Amino acid sequence: MARPLKAIDPSKVEQLAAIGCNAEEIAAVLDTSDKLIERRFVPSLKKGRQKLHHLCKSALIREVKARNLGAIIFALKVYAGLREPREDAVTVNVNQTAVTLNPQQLKANLVELRRAILEEARRLDFVSGNGNGETHSSP
């Protein structure tokens, strides 16, 4: 025989959802499990959350009408899809060209690259030395 259903008022679930409580918090208040709340009270949870969303949107619109600049910017981002430009954005164009190097070619390329870097560093007076790892920074 199945256990009798625990008596929980759906309107209480709806009220708690309307003030922003999630299923776990509602379960704690009503001394039951969050799984039970999620399983048996889906309509009450949805209705309460819709009431909360309506309340928040109404408050936001009131602030926009009162010319609250922060609320106006937020509403434009959310409802009008406006975005601020990212200062750290990087545009990269990549050509898909496969380069295959054997180990000897790779080593030769790295040696040439190191030589070019050291040469440029000397030209800019960053390092001095003979290019054989015996370098030191300029004061």
C-alpha beads as a LAMMPS data file, in Angstrom:
LAMMPS data file: protein, C-alpha beads

139 atoms
138 bonds

1 atom types
1 bond types

-500.0 500.0 xlo xhi
-500.0 500.0 ylo yhi
-500.0 500.0 zlo zhi

Masses

1 110.0

Atoms # bond

1 1 1 0.000 0.000 0.000
2 1 1 1.318 3.456 -0.911
3 1 1 2.113 6.058 1.665
4 1 1 -0.529 8.815 1.972
5 1 1 0.258 12.109 0.237
6 1 1 1.607 14.846 2.437
7 1 1 -0.846 17.744 2.704
8 1 1 0.810 20.759 1.091
9 1 1 -1.100 23.852 0.030
10 1 1 -0.366 24.652 -3.662
11 1 1 -1.093 28.336 -3.036
12 1 1 1.713 28.405 -0.432
13 1 1 4.114 26.918 -3.014
14 1 1 2.988 29.576 -5.497
15 1 1 3.469 32.377 -2.946
16 1 1 6.991 31.228 -2.116
17 1 1 7.903 30.885 -5.805
18 1 1 6.523 34.407 -6.371
19 1 1 9.037 35.858 -3.905
20 1 1 11.957 34.091 -5.588
21 1 1 12.288 30.844 -3.654
22 1 1 13.509 27.812 -5.579
23 1 1 12.177 24.289 -5.018
24 1 1 14.842 23.483 -2.423
25 1 1 14.001 26.570 -0.356
26 1 1 10.265 25.932 -0.647
27 1 1 10.817 22.346 0.504
28 1 1 12.772 23.543 3.530
29 1 1 9.991 25.949 4.528
30 1 1 7.284 23.318 4.051
31 1 1 9.359 20.524 5.630
32 1 1 9.396 18.210 2.632
33 1 1 11.768 17.249 -0.185
34 1 1 12.617 19.429 -3.162
35 1 1 11.927 16.460 -5.470
36 1 1 8.360 16.287 -4.173
37 1 1 7.867 20.018 -4.802
38 1 1 9.307 19.749 -8.320
39 1 1 7.196 16.674 -9.101
40 1 1 3.788 17.561 -7.609
41 1 1 3.655 21.346 -7.874
42 1 1 4.905 22.225 -11.362
43 1 1 1.888 24.450 -12.176
44 1 1 2.196 26.306 -8.853
45 1 1 5.934 26.805 -9.334
46 1 1 5.431 28.115 -12.874
47 1 1 2.637 30.465 -11.862
48 1 1 4.644 31.822 -8.917
49 1 1 7.721 32.379 -11.086
50 1 1 5.614 34.138 -13.715
51 1 1 4.261 36.452 -11.026
52 1 1 7.826 37.204 -9.906
53 1 1 8.924 37.906 -13.495
54 1 1 5.953 40.214 -14.012
55 1 1 6.727 42.047 -10.777
56 1 1 10.384 42.517 -11.742
57 1 1 9.538 43.700 -15.256
58 1 1 6.972 46.129 -13.903
59 1 1 9.501 47.554 -11.445
60 1 1 12.078 47.883 -14.225
61 1 1 9.617 49.720 -16.486
62 1 1 8.674 52.055 -13.607
63 1 1 12.361 52.878 -13.154
64 1 1 12.795 53.448 -16.894
65 1 1 9.809 55.821 -16.885
66 1 1 11.366 57.636 -13.910
67 1 1 14.467 58.140 -16.111
68 1 1 16.784 55.973 -14.010
69 1 1 19.801 55.746 -16.316
70 1 1 20.960 52.359 -15.009
71 1 1 17.512 50.874 -15.548
72 1 1 17.316 52.389 -19.037
73 1 1 20.679 50.893 -20.031
74 1 1 19.737 47.495 -18.593
75 1 1 16.339 47.506 -20.322
76 1 1 17.933 48.426 -23.646
77 1 1 20.404 45.555 -23.321
78 1 1 17.749 43.030 -22.338
79 1 1 14.790 44.056 -24.471
80 1 1 16.333 45.905 -27.413
81 1 1 19.364 43.637 -27.784
82 1 1 21.890 46.463 -27.583
83 1 1 25.427 45.494 -26.625
84 1 1 28.450 47.469 -25.497
85 1 1 31.509 47.046 -27.702
86 1 1 34.173 44.882 -26.140
87 1 1 37.497 46.611 -25.730
88 1 1 39.337 43.333 -25.394
89 1 1 37.840 41.832 -28.547
90 1 1 40.318 40.444 -31.035
91 1 1 39.590 39.695 -34.667
92 1 1 41.660 36.908 -36.133
93 1 1 41.645 35.857 -39.757
94 1 1 43.042 32.401 -40.263
95 1 1 43.881 30.713 -43.525
96 1 1 43.805 26.974 -43.297
97 1 1 47.174 26.180 -44.765
98 1 1 48.783 22.966 -43.645
99 1 1 52.521 23.164 -43.070
100 1 1 54.481 19.991 -42.614
101 1 1 57.993 20.261 -41.263
102 1 1 60.445 17.513 -40.633
103 1 1 62.504 17.771 -37.445
104 1 1 65.567 19.143 -39.271
105 1 1 63.488 21.884 -40.947
106 1 1 61.825 22.737 -37.632
107 1 1 65.186 23.011 -35.835
108 1 1 66.611 25.172 -38.646
109 1 1 63.554 27.441 -38.511
110 1 1 63.816 27.803 -34.733
111 1 1 67.544 28.596 -34.911
112 1 1 66.862 31.234 -37.594
113 1 1 64.018 32.704 -35.540
114 1 1 66.247 32.877 -32.432
115 1 1 68.990 34.570 -34.439
116 1 1 66.523 37.142 -35.799
117 1 1 65.130 37.851 -32.318
118 1 1 68.587 38.334 -30.814
119 1 1 69.618 40.543 -33.723
120 1 1 66.545 42.730 -33.266
121 1 1 67.074 42.845 -29.501
122 1 1 70.673 43.978 -29.984
123 1 1 69.550 46.570 -32.499
124 1 1 67.118 47.928 -29.910
125 1 1 69.882 47.673 -27.271
126 1 1 67.951 45.202 -25.084
127 1 1 70.655 42.540 -24.907
128 1 1 74.305 42.115 -25.664
129 1 1 76.267 38.959 -26.280
130 1 1 77.482 36.598 -28.945
131 1 1 74.182 34.813 -29.628
132 1 1 75.262 31.559 -27.963
133 1 1 73.161 32.000 -24.863
134 1 1 75.716 34.297 -23.238
135 1 1 73.460 37.315 -23.052
136 1 1 72.568 39.770 -20.380
137 1 1 70.023 42.534 -20.143
138 1 1 71.095 46.111 -20.529
139 1 1 70.833 48.272 -17.407

Bonds

1 1 1 2
2 1 2 3
3 1 3 4
4 1 4 5
5 1 5 6
6 1 6 7
7 1 7 8
8 1 8 9
9 1 9 10
10 1 10 11
11 1 11 12
12 1 12 13
13 1 13 14
14 1 14 15
15 1 15 16
16 1 16 17
17 1 17 18
18 1 18 19
19 1 19 20
20 1 20 21
21 1 21 22
22 1 22 23
23 1 23 24
24 1 24 25
25 1 25 26
26 1 26 27
27 1 27 28
28 1 28 29
29 1 29 30
30 1 30 31
31 1 31 32
32 1 32 33
33 1 33 34
34 1 34 35
35 1 35 36
36 1 36 37
37 1 37 38
38 1 38 39
39 1 39 40
40 1 40 41
41 1 41 42
42 1 42 43
43 1 43 44
44 1 44 45
45 1 45 46
46 1 46 47
47 1 47 48
48 1 48 49
49 1 49 50
50 1 50 51
51 1 51 52
52 1 52 53
53 1 53 54
54 1 54 55
55 1 55 56
56 1 56 57
57 1 57 58
58 1 58 59
59 1 59 60
60 1 60 61
61 1 61 62
62 1 62 63
63 1 63 64
64 1 64 65
65 1 65 66
66 1 66 67
67 1 67 68
68 1 68 69
69 1 69 70
70 1 70 71
71 1 71 72
72 1 72 73
73 1 73 74
74 1 74 75
75 1 75 76
76 1 76 77
77 1 77 78
78 1 78 79
79 1 79 80
80 1 80 81
81 1 81 82
82 1 82 83
83 1 83 84
84 1 84 85
85 1 85 86
86 1 86 87
87 1 87 88
88 1 88 89
89 1 89 90
90 1 90 91
91 1 91 92
92 1 92 93
93 1 93 94
94 1 94 95
95 1 95 96
96 1 96 97
97 1 97 98
98 1 98 99
99 1 99 100
100 1 100 101
101 1 101 102
102 1 102 103
103 1 103 104
104 1 104 105
105 1 105 106
106 1 106 107
107 1 107 108
108 1 108 109
109 1 109 110
110 1 110 111
111 1 111 112
112 1 112 113
113 1 113 114
114 1 114 115
115 1 115 116
116 1 116 117
117 1 117 118
118 1 118 119
119 1 119 120
120 1 120 121
121 1 121 122
122 1 122 123
123 1 123 124
124 1 124 125
125 1 125 126
126 1 126 127
127 1 127 128
128 1 128 129
129 1 129 130
130 1 130 131
131 1 131 132
132 1 132 133
133 1 133 134
134 1 134 135
135 1 135 136
136 1 136 137
137 1 137 138
138 1 138 139
